[in-house]
Amino acid sequence: MLEIMPLLLFVCICGVLMLGYPVALSLAGTALAFAGLGMGLDALGITNGVFDASFLSAMPNRLYGTMTNQTLLAVPLFVLMGVLLEKSKVAETLLDAMALMFGSLRGGLGISVTIVGMLLAASTGIVGATVVTMGLLSLPTMLKRGYDPSLATGAICATGTLGQIIPPSIALVLLGDVLSSAYQQAQLSMGIWSPKTVSVGDLFIGALIPGLILVVAYIVYIAIIAWLKPEKAPAVDRDALLEELGHTGSIALLLLKGLVPPIILIVCVLGSILGGLATPTEASAVGAFGALMLAVANRKLSIKTLTEVVRSTTHVTSMVFLILIGAALFSLVFRGFGGEEVVTEIFENMPGGVVGATLVVMLVIFLLGFILDFIEITFVVVPIVGPVLLAMGLDPIWLGIMIAINLQTSFLTPPFGFALFYLRGVAPKEVTTSQIYKGVIPFILIQLCMLAALAAFPGLATWLPAQF
């Protein structure tokens, strides 16, 4: 009976979540209920038949350590940066500029959406914000100019999910913190101790090459469709587009105004990390301050706007940390029941060794991406499987990038992909759900090819961090 308690805990957590209860409260409540049950059965905190009294003090220590974690300070600051950029209309100006630059080419609007989506992902790091913003700003223009609804919606959803992998991604910030703890646990399980950890900066650098490859692949696909079937992605008359957008000045001036500020901001944030001038937490403060200055420069900063920005940032940050507290309690109770040993035994007996174990974990994470957000998956699943996989010899940076792209693909996959729900909520009524589903399929295949390429050539994720 006691041997199945870890699996029973995990199953109960999944069942409570499926009933629709809040994730954070489900994790914490179920974990505390099982902790009480385990103590009543003298089954919690047992190591080699001996009760570990320090387990009783582990919960408050774990929660205090979570709330004082310096790395996680980057979360509210990056969220603040993204919300400020959204409110300051930087995305709108940037999209207009790119549409005027590429719109006269076949597939030009689609290429513009991809590039702007990449820049927004690098600016905000929030999938929902990018998809909604691009859906509101670009989808009506693309449909009006004769673009195939499936191609238009597919491009918007796919580029929106780049927020998972293009740094400074909040997903990578959270993954870096969790994988760092998992890496240290893996070393301890092997009788090794080293001060080396997995930094968020390493994951940022490792994600650059796969992220840029995905962007180039999206652009190539749109260009091929425009070349083979020009009626699906027609060229746009630049003068007509200029008149429709309501810009009277020169295109060069619009490009300068729309393109330069966000690029400078991205270079300041990522450049300070890559150059070793700042930690990701410090760089997030630079980004938040830069976004504030852009809002002031665009005359979009008012008391009302600032209130909305602070309220939205507080809401997202509170959600993240409440889930993190619940996940920390779950992870602690799971390990108290000996769950880590159970998972290790399952993986060691799995056919295919480390390859088979990795495939199973990736499949489970992919399926969980249909019902859970990346925050829950990062805090619940990765602490369980991460130490075991890392102890089997996997590179932590490679594993983190694989998980991020896997979740990105999951969020794009019908019928439960989060990005599809975000776009459905803002798309015009004439765009059907089936058209959205059809449009994302080619982009899903591109991302699966990227996962396969990473599996075959791990250096795509590990080479660049090694150079720094």
Protein Blocks (a to p, Z undefined) as FASTA:
>chain_A
ZZmmmmmmmmmmmmmmmnopafklmmmmmmmmmmmmmmmnopghpaehiacfklmmmmmm
mmmmmmmmmklmmmmmmmmmmmmmmmnommmmmmmmmmmmmmmpghklmmmmmmmmmmmm
mmnopaklmmmmmmmmmmmmmmmnopafklmmmmmmmmmmmmmmmccdfklmmmmmmmmm
mmmmmmmmnopacfbdcdfklmmmmmmmmmmmmmmmmmmmmmmmmmmmmmlmccddfklm
mmmnopabdfklmmmmmmmmmmmmmmmmmmmmmnopacfklmmmmmmmmmmmmmmmnopa
cfklmmmmmmmmmmmmmmmmmmmmmmmmmmmmmmmnommmmmmmmmmmpghijmlmmmmm
mmmmmmmmmmpcfklmmmmmmmmmmmmmmmnopafklmmmmmmmmmmmmmmpcfkbfklm
mmmmmgcfklcfklmmmmmmmmmmmmmmmmmmmmmmmmlmmmmmmmZZ
